[in-house]
């Protein structure tokens, strides 16, 4: 058994972070106070689109406690535009609107005051002279030549328009017996962490240093602030010892950070901006993909799926950011876990007058998986074939790995059929089918949902050069430093904030395993960005692979030094020695203890091998496994590791009420070697909960005037403990050949397949009525209305 | 401005505050207790949950002046304090055991909701546990390991030799 190979890895161990959190002793951004700190409240646009003719802030400025009012015009003259991922220089974005507003809620100006309450009071005194303008909410409409561009300087609403053809698509379609077309739409939702985004900036003019504390999960965060504020990179000091209250991708607050950084520098005071919930929902620039898929799929009578044409149109909202790249990551798993020989992919991203998109858990993969899995259900329906059997027929087999998909990535490893077999057994699939039929006989609508999908993990962001040829990114490194102090204790440094992923546990567990030291004795610290080695933050399910990998390699370097000292000390060849629990044992029975080794390294230079540096410290900057090359012929290896998940659930609902009740939910999950079982299972459960929300409840819905309707938790509904059922996880382990211990990513698990599976279950339930639900979320009212329309 | 005096975690706390200040902001900004968290500030998410006379209450929906004279327990009042800081209460320990949390932001509210449940129901069913935390939104865990934690805590509390009804400060 894999589990027994390790002393600490894959064993049930308490995450070390939990102690401070259960005591309420986490240190979140709102917990940081600085002397004489000022507070910011932004003024939101009432219009979806408008020209700003003037802003009169005189009454606000006259209020006691109000220090300043910052406008977009002032800011635009002082800072550089925020970075775009694509080469779209004329889609300029500043933290505050400049000359025109492009979505309802967009920040028009910002009040700085002695308290947040005073700043909010002052917002009501600001008079904005604005002229409403036409606006676009729908992505297809945005594509029309007759639609005015959201950014006139850009010339159109197109941010991205790329067509890829991987493999003999036309030949495969010609050879296939059948083809069918359908469309599905992934509704606009997001991860909506319970902690909103916040940032605190403090400028020290004597040191020429901008200190930043933030609730952040953002690659190259300090660099982006420096670029926008025209400061040297080493004048930005981001403090990573801030606990982040949930993120799942979205805590990118770059506009907030540039704004408070500018104000802090201008006023010479600490300045803090914490979003309230309304600001978070409508102007946090943290909405997820809103994506329409048009799919045509070619297949044979026996169920073999030969080829797929996919058009994916994403509604990016009012500015570009990194949103269009969320059409790029799915290229790395564009055929899902299936042997589909060729793919044509048309990726489109457009601007509209909606809130800006940001990275959301899975970076576009969950919507694409929903489209692919819907295609599998539709093919099965067309052929009258069992949905499960169709998938089993098309799945990549264990003996085919490493498996090259048409778009250029090799899947590393897996045994999809074995995972599915385990799930079917654990769920008692025949009994589940019988229960579905029993429920149907009792007058309920009942359906079974099935979804198989992959979690690409640990990649090097190579969708950037694939979609933007001026981008030459071929690394997405991560780092770890380890020090053994003069008393023999181990401290490791990690160079990022964390938002619940358990990175301290990850590193202490892996270092403990490598060094054979109790992980409880290893201290993990988080230096600030100026004291840090390069890293890319916890995105793309990468940290078990990349931070875990760097920690293991740094530990191995220390072990190598310890062995070299032992060789010198004991005067025997290295093959006569073995490392054991921190001591080095010679075959002749002598033991060179940890304490002796520490004494030599820290105090007795004269007893160290010639030329060896004193002390016991190491670091590692790890390159992404398999991620060395830029794209060739529009293909690239994107991710080293591919985790697999298989969802199976039974849903029923009353045909009149339409409220889905999930009876049982089983997921098979293979993310290779697990570092900490409770952390992985927790992420998987949480991902499924988030997926249930995306499938049934969560949507940022707009009215016809471009106003966000779901802007509180009373309207934007998230699953509570009643909506998330008991979930059974069936574990399987196919180690990755590319990682230190065979680990793969798991941070997006559950979420990647749950929306597809839940949608499949609802659609199975109504299949007898000829209904197809083609848009997520599938709300209660949608279900009951559709059934009523069919049966009345 | 109003004078407000409350009992927080067994100790009297006085402060001068505007009438519009919520109990949540009073606890955080006046009393300096940062373990109670703001989530939605409109009474849905439960991150700001505290106990008032043993009942779970949303501190964002109550003004500080309304809480005058009330006996309030915050997360800082659970488990060890002072020289016993670092000692977990039974419910806190169970959350660590099952990893009933991830980012830790909703966790204080969850633990206080669990405390309120277990102080009146020593042997809850899974459904009763889910009901007790149904006003507390967690975006990380899918609740599964939280439910496990509360059931584990109930079991352990049931096996205790002493009659202590809660985890209120071990001092």
Interface residues (C-beta under 8 A of the other chain):
Chain A: X14 X15 X17 X18 X19 X20 X21 X22 X23 X24 X25 X26 X28 X30 X31 X117 X191 X192 X193 X194 X195 X243 X244 X245 X246 X247 X248 X276 X277 X499 X500 X501 X502 X678 X679 X681 X682 X683 X685 X686 X687 X688 X689 X690 X712 X713 X714 X718 X719 X720 X721 X722 X724 X726 X727 X750
Chain B: X18 X20 X28 X33 X34 X35 X36 X37 X38 X39 X40 X41 X42 X44 X45 X47 X74 X75 X76 X78 X79 X86 X88 X92 X93 X95 X96 X97 X98 X99 X101 X102 X103 X104 X105 X106 X107 X108 X111 X126 X129 X130 X131 X133 X134 X135 X136 X137 X138 X139 X140 X141 X142 X143 X144 X145 X146 X147
